Amino acid sequence: MGYLFQFMIISGITFIGELLHYFLPLPIPASVYGMVILFICLLIGIIKEEEIKETADFLLLIMPIMFVGPSVGVMENFGLLSGALIPFLAIVLVSTFFIMVVTGITAQKMMKDKEKQHE
């Protein structure tokens, strides 16, 4: 399947997430709506993994580039952050630890589920 078609699928789901964010008065980011919709579509089988795999792998490959802008912004505004450096670092460390734990547990569960499917 072509990259353009795969990108259109992902973009369409992202657009639906944007619409939900616009019309629903909930404090949930549009990207979260999009990820949940994509997850449900993959889970149900509306979208097959093979239909978006190549483009999703590419987007994951270039994802670190997306952090360059915010990192530069933090460096430029370091003077504003220096007054609250300890709480800022504490929040970053705690949230990073939490994300690592949740990601590890999720990955282990998915690996066990995949092993059960192969048996």
C-alpha positions as CSV (number, residue, x, y, z in Angstrom):
1,M,0.0,0.0,0.0
2,G,1.4,3.4,-0.9
3,Y,2.8,5.9,1.6
4,L,0.3,8.5,0.5
5,F,-2.7,6.3,1.1
6,Q,-1.4,5.3,4.5
7,F,-0.7,8.9,5.4
8,M,-4.3,9.8,4.3
9,I,-5.7,7.1,6.7
10,I,-3.6,8.5,9.6
11,S,-4.5,12.1,8.7
12,G,-8.2,11.3,8.4
13,I,-8.3,9.8,11.9
14,T,-6.3,12.8,13.2
15,F,-8.9,15.1,11.5
16,I,-11.8,13.2,13.2
17,G,-10.0,13.7,16.5
18,E,-9.8,17.4,15.8
19,L,-13.5,17.5,15.0
20,L,-14.3,15.7,18.3
21,H,-12.1,18.1,20.2
22,Y,-13.9,21.0,18.6
23,F,-17.5,19.7,19.2
24,L,-17.1,18.0,22.5
25,P,-16.7,20.3,25.5
26,L,-14.2,18.0,27.3
27,P,-10.7,19.0,28.2
28,I,-9.1,16.2,26.1
29,P,-6.6,17.1,23.5
30,A,-7.5,16.3,19.9
31,S,-4.4,14.1,19.5
32,V,-5.7,11.8,22.3
33,Y,-9.1,11.5,20.5
34,G,-7.2,10.5,17.4
35,M,-5.0,8.0,19.1
36,V,-8.0,6.4,20.8
37,I,-9.9,6.2,17.5
38,L,-6.9,4.7,15.8
39,F,-6.5,2.2,18.6
40,I,-10.2,1.2,18.4
41,C,-10.0,0.8,14.6
42,L,-6.9,-1.4,14.9
43,L,-8.5,-3.4,17.7
44,I,-11.8,-4.0,15.9
45,G,-10.1,-4.7,12.6
46,I,-11.4,-1.7,10.6
47,I,-7.8,-0.8,9.9
48,K,-5.2,-3.5,9.6
49,E,-1.8,-2.9,10.9
50,E,-0.2,-3.6,7.5
51,E,-2.3,-0.8,6.0
52,I,-0.5,1.9,8.0
53,K,2.7,0.2,9.2
54,E,5.2,1.7,6.8
55,T,4.0,5.3,7.4
56,A,3.7,4.8,11.1
57,D,7.2,3.5,11.3
58,F,8.5,6.5,9.3
59,L,6.6,8.9,11.6
60,L,8.1,7.2,14.7
61,L,11.5,7.5,13.1
62,I,11.3,11.3,12.6
63,M,9.5,11.9,16.0
64,P,12.7,13.1,17.8
65,I,12.9,16.0,15.3
66,M,9.6,17.2,16.8
67,F,11.2,17.8,20.2
68,V,13.8,20.2,18.8
69,G,11.5,23.2,18.8
70,P,10.2,22.8,22.4
71,S,13.8,22.2,23.6
72,V,15.0,25.4,22.0
73,G,12.0,27.2,23.7
74,V,13.1,25.9,27.1
75,M,16.6,27.0,26.5
76,E,15.5,30.5,25.4
77,N,13.3,30.9,28.4
78,F,15.7,29.4,30.9
79,G,15.7,32.7,32.8
80,L,12.0,32.4,33.5
81,L,12.3,28.8,34.6
82,S,15.4,29.3,36.8
83,G,13.2,30.5,39.7
84,A,11.2,27.3,39.6
85,L,14.0,25.0,38.6
86,I,13.7,22.5,41.5
87,P,9.9,21.9,41.1
88,F,10.3,21.8,37.3
89,L,13.0,19.1,37.5
90,A,11.0,17.2,40.1
91,I,8.0,17.1,37.8
92,V,10.1,16.0,34.9
93,L,11.8,13.2,36.8
94,V,8.6,11.9,38.4
95,S,6.7,12.0,35.1
96,T,9.5,10.3,33.2
97,F,9.7,7.6,35.8
98,F,6.0,7.1,35.7
99,I,6.0,6.9,31.9
100,M,8.8,4.4,31.9
101,V,7.1,2.1,34.4
102,V,3.7,2.2,32.5
103,T,5.4,1.7,29.1
104,G,7.4,-1.3,30.5
105,I,4.4,-2.9,32.1
106,T,2.3,-2.4,28.9
107,A,5.1,-3.8,26.7
108,Q,5.5,-6.9,28.9
109,K,1.7,-7.5,28.8
110,M,1.6,-7.1,25.0
111,M,4.5,-9.5,24.6
112,K,2.8,-12.1,26.9
113,D,-0.4,-11.7,24.9
114,K,1.4,-12.2,21.6
115,E,3.2,-15.3,22.9
116,K,-0.2,-16.7,24.0
117,Q,-1.6,-16.1,20.5
118,H,1.4,-18.0,18.9
119,E,0.8,-21.0,21.1
